[in-house]
């Protein structure tokens, strides 16, 4: 008796016959991979900005407000923090 494992059910016949069973799947995987890499990079930037805020000479309530601003309004918050930091260094 031939035993066929459950893994053989579904798309395996299609894959064995070299047909394009799921058109666009490769493109989906590429986009999903790029999204994951982008998310990891963006979270790294946010963590770096958060550490810069924590190490700043601001008071604790201001640090908290800046950190919340950076995390909840990411692009605008990050640009505002770096603009403020560079303007304070220039003084």
C-alpha positions, -999 to 999 in steps of 0.1 A, spaced: 0 0 0 13 34 -10 11 58 19 8 95 8 17 120 36 -5 150 42 22 172 28 13 158 -6 -21 173 -6 -27 206 -22 -2 224 -44 23 196 -45 9 181 -78 10 216 -93 46 221 -81 57 187 -94 43 195 -129 63 227 -131 32 248 -137 29 284 -125 4 274 -97 5 308 -79 12 336 -103 28 366 -86 38 346 -55 75 354 -60 67 391 -63 47 388 -31 76 372 -13 100 399 -25 77 427 -14 70 410 20 108 406 25 114 442 16 87 453 40 102 433 68 137 447 62 122 482 60 103 477 93 135 465 110 155 495 98 127 519 108 124 504 143 162 506 146 161 543 137 133 549 162 152 531 189 183 552 182 163 584 184 147 572 216 182 566 231 193 600 220 163 615 237 170 596 269 206 608 269 197 644 263 198 671 289 160 676 287 139 672 319 122 638 323 87 651 314 101 667 282 119 635 273 87 615 277 68 640 255 96 639 228 97 601 229 59 598 226 60 623 197 87 604 179 69 571 183 34 582 175 42 607 147 74 589 134 86 609 105 76 643 117 88 636 152 122 623 141 128 653 119 116 677 146 139 661 172 170 662 150 162 698 139 158 709 176 189 690 186 211 706 159 197 741 166 205 737 203 240 727 195 245 757 173 236 781 202 
